[in-house]
């Protein structure tokens, strides 16, 4: 999915290469010393072992030098940590909700998306939480990772300094669909972002301009709510039954421990959304969460499912 790699100076990279430089230097010095001692004090040159007395200056030296190196590594890491945790005041705020097994991004104007679309050159601060279990947001191109904890909001920020599309995925095992919990960071020009960001009509309310929050169309709504993470629309088997041909199809469900055949009509689909555990489709795990959808949103999903014949 990655189509580019940002060329930014990253504190994580700086710390990594600093530690790598120290490690390589110590490796060369230690290896050189070992080779020297093997040759210099070989049995051929010294057939009889000699007692080696303590060397106080040497012992002080090999205690002080590692201590200085450890403190230097701590200092570089702490400076990088401070930088990574302190977002610029003008950073764009985006709310992130992780859930089994998809991502939802909500912007300050109420616009929602299943990918993280950001303008190039604008710092972005993410406010992260989880709707169900523990997840972990990771964007390797920007060297940032943060846990998504239910009932708690964490945060991080990054600077998208180059156009491109970059991986964003979960690094905390969160269930059977964990491997599919992948989306992308889409870095676009400021002009393209403004056109996308302001794509909704505005309405005046209480003297302030606010965005009308009309529900999106059914197919987009399924993506934004994470439904397509478990249900395909092309007949492909996933964690849940496919949406293709679902409406009007007769299926076997388990209701109160008893198997029965039922037609997937409007009543069944609405009940499955509001109470997913009422009628469990046979052969699929009972893992669907309760989705907070309005009646209008449910009706839009129904109209879309009717078309997936």
C-alpha positions as CSV (number, residue, x, y, z in Angstrom):
1,X,0.0,0.0,0.0
2,X,2.9,2.3,0.6
3,X,3.6,4.5,-2.5
4,X,6.2,6.7,-0.9
5,X,8.4,7.3,2.1
6,X,8.5,10.7,3.9
7,X,11.9,12.3,4.0
8,X,11.5,14.0,7.4
9,X,14.0,14.2,10.2
10,X,12.4,11.9,12.8
11,X,13.5,11.8,16.5
12,X,12.9,8.0,16.5
13,X,15.3,7.7,13.6
14,X,17.8,10.0,15.3
15,X,17.7,8.0,18.5
16,X,18.0,4.7,16.6
17,X,21.0,5.7,14.6
18,X,22.7,7.2,17.7
19,X,22.3,3.9,19.5
20,X,23.3,2.0,16.4
21,X,26.5,4.1,16.1
22,X,27.4,3.4,19.7
23,X,26.7,-0.3,19.2
24,X,28.9,-0.6,16.1
25,X,31.7,1.3,17.7
26,X,31.7,-0.9,20.8
27,X,31.5,-4.0,18.6
28,X,34.5,-2.9,16.6
29,X,36.5,-2.0,19.8
30,X,35.6,-5.2,21.6
31,X,36.3,-7.4,18.6
32,X,39.6,-5.7,18.0
33,X,40.6,-6.1,21.7
34,X,39.7,-9.8,21.6
35,X,41.8,-10.4,18.5
36,X,44.7,-8.5,20.0
37,X,44.6,-10.4,23.2
38,X,44.3,-13.8,21.4
39,X,47.4,-13.0,19.4
40,X,49.4,-11.1,22.1
41,X,48.7,-13.6,24.9
42,X,48.5,-16.8,23.0
43,X,49.9,-20.0,24.7
44,X,52.8,-20.1,22.3
45,X,54.0,-16.7,23.6
46,X,53.0,-17.3,27.2
47,X,53.1,-21.0,28.0
48,X,52.7,-20.3,31.7
49,X,49.8,-18.3,33.0
50,X,50.6,-15.2,35.1
51,X,48.6,-13.6,37.9
52,X,46.9,-10.4,36.7
53,X,46.5,-7.8,39.5
54,X,43.7,-5.3,39.6
55,X,44.0,-2.0,37.6
56,X,42.1,0.7,39.4
57,X,42.3,3.3,36.6
58,X,41.0,0.7,34.1
59,X,38.1,-0.3,36.3
60,X,37.1,3.3,36.8
61,X,37.3,3.9,33.1
62,X,35.1,1.0,32.1
63,X,32.6,2.0,34.7
64,X,32.5,5.7,33.8
65,X,32.3,5.3,30.0
66,X,29.2,3.0,30.0
67,X,27.5,5.3,32.5
68,X,28.1,8.3,30.3
69,X,26.8,6.3,27.3
70,X,23.7,5.2,29.1
71,X,23.0,8.8,30.2
72,X,23.6,10.1,26.6
73,X,21.1,7.5,25.2
74,X,18.6,8.5,27.9
75,X,19.0,12.2,27.0
76,X,18.6,11.7,23.3
77,X,15.6,9.4,23.8
78,X,13.9,11.8,26.3
79,X,14.4,14.8,23.9
80,X,12.8,12.7,21.1
81,X,9.9,11.6,23.4
82,X,9.2,15.2,24.4
83,X,9.1,16.2,20.7
84,X,6.8,13.3,19.8
85,X,4.4,14.0,22.6
86,X,4.1,17.8,22.2
87,X,2.0,18.7,19.2
88,X,2.2,22.1,17.6
89,X,-0.6,24.5,18.7
90,X,-1.9,24.7,15.1
91,X,-2.1,20.9,14.6
92,X,-5.2,19.6,12.9
93,X,-7.3,17.5,15.3
94,X,-8.7,14.2,14.2
95,X,-10.6,11.7,16.4
96,X,-9.7,8.0,15.9
97,X,-11.9,5.1,16.9
98,X,-10.5,1.6,16.7
99,X,-12.9,-1.3,16.6
100,X,-13.0,-4.9,15.5
101,X,-11.7,-4.8,12.8
102,X,-11.5,-1.4,11.2
103,X,-10.7,2.3,11.8
104,X,-12.9,5.3,11.9
105,X,-11.6,8.9,11.6
106,X,-13.7,11.9,12.5
107,X,-12.7,15.5,11.7
108,X,-13.6,18.7,13.5
109,X,-16.3,19.5,11.1
110,X,-18.0,16.2,11.7
111,X,-16.8,14.6,8.5
112,X,-16.0,10.9,8.8
113,X,-13.8,8.5,6.8
114,X,-12.4,5.0,7.0
115,X,-9.0,6.3,5.8
116,X,-6.9,9.1,7.3
117,X,-6.8,11.9,4.7
118,X,-4.5,14.8,5.7
119,X,-2.9,17.8,3.9
120,X,0.8,17.8,3.2
121,X,2.8,20.1,5.5
122,X,0.1,20.4,8.2
123,X,0.8,18.8,11.6
124,X,-1.9,16.3,12.6
125,X,-2.8,15.4,16.2
126,X,-4.7,12.2,16.7
127,X,-7.0,11.6,19.7
128,X,-7.4,7.9,19.9
129,X,-9.8,5.5,21.7
130,X,-11.3,2.0,21.2
131,X,-14.9,1.0,20.9
132,X,-14.3,-2.6,22.1
133,X,-11.0,-4.2,22.9
134,X,-7.4,-3.1,23.1
135,X,-5.9,-2.0,19.8
136,X,-2.7,-0.2,18.8
137,X,-2.4,2.4,16.0
138,X,0.8,2.2,14.1
139,X,2.0,4.3,11.1
140,X,5.5,2.9,10.3
141,X,6.3,5.7,7.7
142,X,6.1,8.2,10.6
143,X,7.5,6.0,13.3
144,X,4.5,6.5,15.6
145,X,2.5,4.0,17.6
146,X,0.0,4.4,20.3
147,X,-2.4,2.0,22.2
148,X,-6.1,2.4,21.6
149,X,-7.7,1.8,25.0
150,X,-11.5,1.4,25.6
151,X,-12.9,4.1,27.8
152,X,-9.7,6.2,27.6
153,X,-8.3,8.7,25.1
154,X,-4.6,8.7,24.1
155,X,-2.9,10.9,21.6
156,X,0.0,11.4,19.3
157,X,1.0,13.6,16.4
158,X,3.0,13.6,13.2
159,X,3.9,15.9,10.3
160,X,3.0,14.6,6.8
161,X,5.7,16.3,4.8
162,X,5.5,14.4,1.5
163,X,2.6,13.4,-0.8
164,X,1.8,9.7,-0.9
165,X,-0.2,6.8,0.6
166,X,1.1,5.1,3.7
167,X,0.1,2.1,5.8
168,X,-1.8,2.4,9.0
169,X,-2.6,-0.8,10.9
170,X,-3.1,-2.4,14.3
171,X,-0.2,-4.0,16.1
172,X,-2.1,-5.4,19.1
173,X,-3.7,-8.8,18.5
174,X,-7.4,-8.0,18.8
175,X,-9.2,-11.1,17.5
176,X,-9.7,-13.2,14.4
177,X,-9.9,-10.2,12.0
178,X,-6.7,-8.6,13.4
179,X,-4.7,-9.2,10.2
180,X,-7.3,-7.3,8.1
181,X,-7.3,-4.2,10.3
182,X,-5.4,-2.1,7.8
183,X,-6.2,1.2,6.2
184,X,-4.0,4.1,4.9
185,X,-2.8,7.6,5.5
186,X,-3.6,9.6,2.3
187,X,-1.4,12.7,2.2
188,X,-2.7,15.1,-0.4
189,X,-2.2,18.7,-1.4
190,X,-3.9,21.4,0.6
191,X,-6.2,22.3,-2.3
192,X,-7.3,18.7,-2.7
193,X,-7.8,18.3,1.1
194,X,-9.9,21.5,1.3
195,X,-12.1,20.3,-1.5
196,X,-12.6,16.9,0.2
197,X,-13.0,18.4,3.7
198,X,-15.6,21.0,2.7
199,X,-17.5,18.6,0.6
200,X,-20.6,18.8,2.8
201,X,-23.2,21.6,2.7
202,X,-23.1,24.1,5.6
203,X,-26.1,25.4,7.6
204,X,-26.2,28.3,10.0
205,X,-27.1,27.5,13.6
206,X,-27.1,29.7,16.6
207,X,-25.0,32.3,14.8
208,X,-22.2,29.8,14.0
209,X,-21.6,27.9,10.8
210,X,-21.8,24.2,11.3
211,X,-21.8,21.2,9.0
212,X,-25.0,19.4,8.3
213,X,-24.5,15.8,9.5
214,X,-26.7,13.9,7.0
215,X,-25.9,10.2,7.1
216,X,-23.8,9.1,4.1
217,X,-25.2,6.6,1.5
218,X,-25.6,3.0,2.5
219,X,-22.3,1.7,1.0
220,X,-20.2,4.5,2.5
221,X,-22.1,4.0,5.8
222,X,-21.1,0.4,5.9
223,X,-17.5,1.3,5.5
224,X,-17.5,4.1,8.1
225,X,-19.1,1.9,10.7
226,X,-16.7,-0.9,10.1
227,X,-19.2,-3.4,8.8
228,X,-17.1,-4.3,5.7
229,X,-14.3,-5.5,8.0
230,X,-16.5,-8.6,8.8
231,X,-19.0,-8.7,5.9
232,X,-18.0,-8.7,2.2
233,X,-20.2,-7.2,-0.5
234,X,-18.9,-9.5,-3.3
235,X,-19.7,-12.9,-1.8
236,X,-16.3,-13.5,-0.3
237,X,-16.4,-15.4,3.0
238,X,-15.3,-13.4,6.0
239,X,-15.9,-13.4,9.8
240,X,-19.6,-12.7,9.2
241,X,-22.0,-13.7,6.3
242,X,-21.6,-11.7,3.1
243,X,-24.0,-8.9,2.3
244,X,-24.2,-10.0,-1.3
245,X,-27.6,-11.6,-1.9
246,X,-28.4,-11.4,1.9
247,X,-31.7,-9.5,1.6
248,X,-34.5,-12.0,1.0
249,X,-32.2,-15.0,1.5
250,X,-33.3,-17.8,3.7
251,X,-30.7,-18.7,6.4
252,X,-30.3,-20.9,9.4
253,X,-30.0,-19.0,12.7
254,X,-29.8,-20.0,16.3
255,X,-32.4,-18.3,18.5
256,X,-32.4,-19.0,22.3
257,X,-30.4,-22.1,21.6
258,X,-32.7,-23.5,19.0
259,X,-32.1,-23.7,15.2
260,X,-34.6,-22.2,12.8
261,X,-34.8,-21.0,9.2
262,X,-35.5,-17.3,8.7
263,X,-35.8,-15.0,5.8
264,X,-33.5,-12.0,5.9
265,X,-36.2,-9.3,5.5
266,X,-36.3,-5.8,6.8
267,X,-37.5,-6.9,10.3
268,X,-34.6,-9.4,10.6
269,X,-31.9,-7.0,9.5
270,X,-33.1,-4.2,11.7
271,X,-33.2,-6.7,14.7
272,X,-29.7,-8.0,13.9
273,X,-28.3,-4.5,13.9
274,X,-30.0,-3.4,17.1
275,X,-29.6,-6.8,18.9
276,X,-26.9,-8.9,17.2
277,X,-27.1,-11.8,19.6
278,X,-30.9,-12.3,19.1
279,X,-30.5,-14.5,16.0
280,X,-27.0,-15.9,15.5
281,X,-26.3,-17.1,12.0
282,X,-25.2,-20.7,12.1
283,X,-21.5,-21.2,11.3
284,X,-20.4,-17.7,12.3
285,X,-19.0,-16.6,15.7
286,X,-21.2,-14.4,17.9
287,X,-18.9,-11.4,17.9
288,X,-20.9,-8.6,16.3
289,X,-21.1,-5.5,18.6
290,X,-24.1,-3.3,19.0
291,X,-23.9,-0.4,16.5
292,X,-25.2,3.0,17.4
293,X,-27.2,3.8,14.3
294,X,-30.2,6.1,13.8
295,X,-33.3,4.7,12.1
296,X,-32.5,6.8,9.0
297,X,-29.0,5.2,8.8
298,X,-30.5,1.7,9.2
299,X,-32.9,2.4,6.4
300,X,-30.1,3.6,4.1
301,X,-28.2,0.4,4.8
302,X,-31.4,-1.6,4.1
303,X,-31.9,0.1,0.7
304,X,-28.3,-0.6,-0.2
305,X,-28.5,-4.3,0.8
306,X,-31.6,-4.7,-1.3
307,X,-29.4,-3.8,-4.4
308,X,-26.7,-6.4,-3.6
309,X,-28.4,-9.2,-5.4
